[in-house]
Amino acid sequence: MDSAKQDKVRKFEEFVDRRLKPDLVHAIAQRDKIFEQQKVFSDLRRNIENLEKNSVTSLRTLVNLGSEVYMQADVPDTRHIFVDVGLGFHVEFTWSEALNFIAAREEKLSRQIEEYTSLIASIKAQIKMMVCKFVDNGFIADHEIRALETSDHYV
């Protein structure tokens, strides 16, 4: 491969490594965080629904104090709960108010997941498009693509 082609391939690899791959890794990490938040709200919704279904008005539970150290706690009235609404704020809700808040939050999180999924697909498409362009122009051979796809240069 002549030096001009090598230079173009090197620039391509640098662009993928320094720009597209970090963007892709960041978008995947952000989407994973949102998936975790979605699971927390889903678990909370299911717990509230179970409390309602079983007409539980008081509760004895274990509370994690940190470092897997637990303490027994008595909840005399479960009809009002505190929900973390973000930025360190907790709001006292009735069960129905909490379920309404959770539904709205789950809808927002679903939209954010869709946005990040689209972004991830777009970044992957940019990488594939660049690879195809390099193949079409003869800068990269087919066997080099397979090597590139299995290396750290391509996600």
C-alpha positions in Angstrom: 0.0 0.0 0.0 1.5 3.4 -1.0 2.0 6.1 1.6 -1.0 8.2 0.5 -3.3 5.2 1.1 -1.6 4.4 4.4 -2.1 8.0 5.4 -5.8 7.9 4.6 -6.3 4.6 6.4 -4.4 6.0 9.4 -6.6 9.1 9.5 -9.7 6.9 9.2 -8.6 4.8 12.1 -7.7 7.9 14.2 -11.2 9.4 13.4 -12.9 6.2 14.5 -10.7 5.8 17.6 -10.7 9.4 18.7 -14.2 10.5 17.7 -16.7 7.9 16.8 -15.7 5.1 19.2 -15.7 7.4 22.3 -19.1 8.8 21.2 -20.4 5.3 20.8 -19.1 4.2 24.2 -20.6 7.3 25.9 -24.0 6.9 24.2 -24.1 3.2 25.3 -23.2 4.1 28.9 -25.8 6.8 29.0 -28.5 4.5 27.7 -27.4 1.8 30.2 -27.9 4.4 33.1 -31.4 5.1 31.8 -32.2 1.4 31.7 -31.1 1.2 35.4 -33.4 4.1 36.3 -36.2 2.5 34.4 -35.8 -0.7 36.3 -35.8 1.1 39.6 -39.1 2.8 38.7 -40.6 -0.5 37.4 -39.7 -2.2 40.7 -41.2 0.7 42.7 -44.4 0.5 40.6 -44.7 -3.2 41.2 -44.1 -2.9 44.9 -46.8 -0.2 45.2 -49.2 -2.3 43.2 -48.5 -5.2 45.5 -49.1 -3.1 48.6 -52.4 -1.9 47.1 -53.5 -5.4 46.1 -52.7 -6.9 49.5 -54.1 -3.8 51.4 -50.8 -3.5 53.4 -51.0 -0.5 55.7 -48.0 -1.3 57.9 -44.7 -3.0 57.2 -41.6 -4.4 58.8 -38.6 -4.5 56.6 -34.8 -4.4 56.5 -33.0 -1.2 55.4 -29.5 -1.2 54.0 -27.4 1.3 55.9 -24.5 0.9 53.6 -21.7 -1.7 53.1 -24.4 -4.4 53.3 -25.2 -3.6 56.9 -28.9 -3.9 57.5 -31.2 -2.6 60.2 -34.8 -3.6 60.9 -37.4 -0.9 60.3 -41.1 -0.6 61.1 -43.2 1.4 58.7 -46.5 2.2 60.6 -48.3 3.8 57.6 -47.4 2.6 54.1 -50.2 4.7 52.4 -47.7 7.6 52.0 -44.3 7.1 50.5 -41.4 9.3 49.6 -40.1 9.1 46.1 -36.8 10.5 44.8 -37.8 12.9 42.1 -34.2 13.9 41.2 -31.6 16.4 42.3 -31.7 15.1 45.8 -35.4 16.0 46.3 -37.9 13.5 47.7 -41.7 14.1 47.5 -44.3 12.5 49.7 -46.9 10.8 47.5 -50.0 8.7 48.1 -50.0 5.4 46.2 -52.0 6.7 43.4 -50.0 9.9 43.1 -46.8 7.9 43.1 -48.1 5.6 40.4 -49.0 8.6 38.2 -45.6 10.1 38.7 -43.9 6.8 37.9 -46.0 6.4 34.7 -44.9 9.8 33.6 -41.2 9.2 34.5 -41.3 5.8 32.7 -42.6 7.4 29.6 -39.9 10.0 29.7 -37.2 7.3 30.2 -38.6 5.3 27.3 -38.3 8.3 25.0 -34.7 8.9 26.2 -33.8 5.2 25.6 -35.2 5.5 22.0 -33.2 8.7 21.4 -30.0 7.0 22.6 -30.7 3.9 20.6 -31.1 6.1 17.5 -27.9 7.9 18.3 -26.0 4.6 18.7 -27.4 3.3 15.4 -26.4 6.5 13.7 -22.8 6.3 15.0 -22.5 2.6 14.0 -23.9 3.6 10.6 -21.3 6.3 10.2 -18.5 3.8 10.9 -19.9 1.2 8.5 -20.4 4.0 5.8 -16.8 5.0 6.2 -15.6 1.4 6.0 -17.7 0.9 2.8 -16.3 4.1 1.3 -12.8 2.9 2.0 -13.5 -0.5 0.4 -15.1 1.0 -2.6 -12.2 3.3 -3.2 -9.7 0.5 -2.7 -8.1 1.8 0.4 -9.0 -1.2 2.5 -9.2 -4.8 1.2 -12.0 -7.2 2.3 -9.7 -9.2 4.5 -8.5 -6.0 6.2 -12.1 -5.2 7.0 -12.6 -8.4 8.9 -9.4 -7.7 10.9 -10.6 -4.2 11.5 -14.0 -5.3 12.7 -12.5 -7.7 15.2 -10.0 -5.2 16.6 -10.4 -2.3 18.9 -10.6 0.1 15.9 -14.2 -0.9 15.1 -17.1 -1.3 17.4 
